[in-house]
Amino acid sequence: MLIDGHGRTVDYLRISVTQRCNFRCKYCMPKTPFSWEPRENLLSFEELFLFVKVCLDEGVKKIRITGGEPLLRKDLDKFIAMINEHSPDVDLAITTNGFMLKHYAKALKNAGLKRINMSLDSLKTEKAKFLAQKSVLHEVLAGLDAALEAGLKVKLNTVALKGINDDELIYLLEFAREKDCQIRFIEFMENTHAGDLTGLKSNEILDILRRKFIFTALPKLQSSPASLYALADGY
């Protein structure tokens, strides 16, 4: 069992498999390129798994694979298969922007992936292009459909921004419900890369959603900072 310095049991592991990303989201990336770590300096999946195995054997129950954009890392499905073969019951997920997902969803599912956290900040083509700084929406939605078709559970992540996508929050929730996906509205975190973007606070997000929906708060998970809500229809 892994215990941190505050006496808490550690059962959740996040693994960044790459710094690289194929989006340059306005709320995330700097205008000038990062100095990427050379590929030859990255740990191989076999080397990463040596550490992951120790964590699993010591009680880790949940693993989230992130980046950058993790699907840019070649043979990610093989790494997932290593983890799944060692611990089939581990809650294994990736966080992705979804752009390349249509090419890999089935292989990831077959390798043992359980869940996907996927970014979706807008359902409007030009707005999504403005935020990602490239045309992305068609590929992202195709990736979502491929993930659902493969049998993966999907949670959508939306960064709520004033004057940009605040007029879409209700539509995004309706879209998520139609797709049978959970959606998480994320408060924008100010940073030096984001320019003059302004985020919505949680109470502002809830006020917008109340224009259309009736919902109730659910018990908060001790291990998560997120506040959970259920709609009146059970969604």
N, C-alpha and C positions, 0 to 999 in steps of 0.2 A: 504494500500500500504506500502511495506517495502522499506525503504531508508537507504543506508549505510552512513558511515561517510564522504564520498566524494560527497554526494548528488545524487548518482546513484540509480535507481530503481532496486530492487532485485526481479527477477522473476524466478530464477533458483536455485534448491536445490539438493545437492548431499547427499546421505544417505549411510553410510557404515554399513552394517548389520552384518559383522563379520570381524575379523582380519585374520582368518584362510585361508589357501590356500593349494590346493592339488598339485600345481606345486612348484618347487624351481628354478625359472628362474634365470639364471646366471647374468642377468642385474638388478635383483630386490632383491632377497632374500639373507640373510647372510648364511654363512656356518654352523653356530651354530643355533639351534632352538630359536625362540622367546619365551618369557614367555607369553603364551597365557592367555588372560583374561578368568577366569572361566565362563562357560555358565550361571551359576546362577547369575553372575554379569551383564549380558547383559540385556538391556531393552527389554521387550516383544514387539511384534508387536503392541499390543493394546496400550502400553505406547508410542511407537514411533509415532503411528498414532495421538495421542493427539497433538503432536507438529506439525506433517505434516498438520493436519487439519487447525491449526491456520495459517500456511504459505499459504495454498491454499486459505483460506478465505481472506488473505491479498494480493493476487495477484500473487502468484507463478504459473507459467504456464508450467514449465518443471522440471521434477524430474528424476534424474539418480541414480539408486541403484547400489552400488559397494561393494567391500570387501577390502581386501582378495578376495576370490571367493564366490560371493553371493549365488550360488546354493548349497553351503555347509550348508546354514542356512535352517533348516527344515521348511516346510510350507510357503516358500517365496511367492507362488502363492496366498495364503490367504491374505498376506499383500498387494500385488498388487491389489487384489480384493477390499480391504477396500478403497484404494486410488481411484481406478477407479469408485467405486459406489458413492463416495462423489463428484468426479470431473471427469466425463467421457471424457471431452475434454482436460485434462492435457496430455502433451507430456511425456509419461512414458516409460523409457528405463532402461536396465541393462547393465553393463559392465561385461563380463565373459570371461574365457579362453576357454569355449565351451566343455570341456571334459565331463561334465555330461548333456549337453544340450539335447541330443537325448531323455533322459528320461523325460524331463520337458517342452520341447518347446510347445507342444499342450496345456498343463495345463496353462502355463504362458500366452499364447495368449488368451485362454478362460477367464482368469482372468482380462484381459484388457491391457496387455503389448502391446506397440506399436512397439518398436524398440530394437535391440540388438547391442551393440558394442562388437566385438569379436576379440581376439588376434589370429593372424596367421603370424608367423615369418618365416616359411619355408614350402615348399611343399615336402621336402625330409625327409624321415623317420628318418634317422640317425642324420641329422642336427637338426630337431625338438627335438629329444631325447637329444642331446647335450645341447640345450638351456634350455629345461624344466627340465632336469636331471631325466627324466622318459620317457617311450615310450608313446607318446600322439597323434600322427598325425591321426591315424585311427579313434579314438574316436572324435577328434576335427572336422574332416571332416564330420563324421556321424552327429554330433551335428549341423553343419552348414546346412546340407541337411534337417534335421528335422525342423529347424527354418524356412527355406524357404518354406518347405511343409506346415507348420502351418500358413503361411501367414504373418510372421514377416518380417519387414524391417531389413536388416543387414548391418552394416558398419564393415569392416575388419580393424584391427589396426596392422601395421607392424613396429617393431623397426628396423631401418636400421643400420647394423653393418658391418664395414670394414672386409673383409676377411672371413666373415661368411655367410651372405645372400645377399651381394651386387650383386652377380652374378644371383640372383633370382628376383630382383625387377621387371624386365620386365615381367617375367613369372607370378609373383603374380598379377600384374596389368591385364594381359590378363585373368588370372583365375577369378579375381573379375568381370571383364566385362562379361565373360561367365555366371557367376552366377547372374548377374544383381545386384551386391553389390557395394556400394561405398568403396573405399580403402583409408586409411589414412597412409602415411608414417611418422613415428614419429622419431624425432631426439633423439638419445640416450642421456640421462642425466647422466653424470659421478657421481658415488657415491661410498661409501666405500665398498659396497658389490660386485661390478662388476669385481674386479680383473683387468686384462689388456685388457678388451674389449674397442674397439674404435668405435665411431659412425660416421655416415656420416652426414655432414651438408646439409642443404636444397639445396644449389646450386649443391652439389655433387650428390644428389638424382636426381635432375632435369636433370643434364648432362647425367646420366645413362639412364633415361627414354627417352631422346631425341634421343637416338640411334635407337629407334623403332617408337616412337610416335611423332605426332605434336599436341600440346596443347596450350591453351591460358588461361591466368589468368582471374578469375572471380572476381567481386566486393567482397571485404572482408567484412565479417559480423562484425559489431561493437562489438558484444558481444563475439566474438571468436578470439583466437590468430592464428587460422589455416588459411593458404593460400589455396584457392580453385582454381582448374583448370578443364577445360573441354577438352576432346579430340576432334579432328576434326570431328569425326563421331557423335558427340553429347553426348557421354558418359561422 
